[in-house]
């Protein structure tokens, strides 16, 4: 979701997003590689118009 709006993604895009986010998170100390659910939230400090 971006600003509360669901963004449609095809299967390829969903798979790429899953692998990128999972890879980054799993590289962090303390993250169990057998995790079940992950929530990622990003806020911009200086939103662009």
Long-range contacts (C-beta under 8 A, 24 or more apart in sequence): none
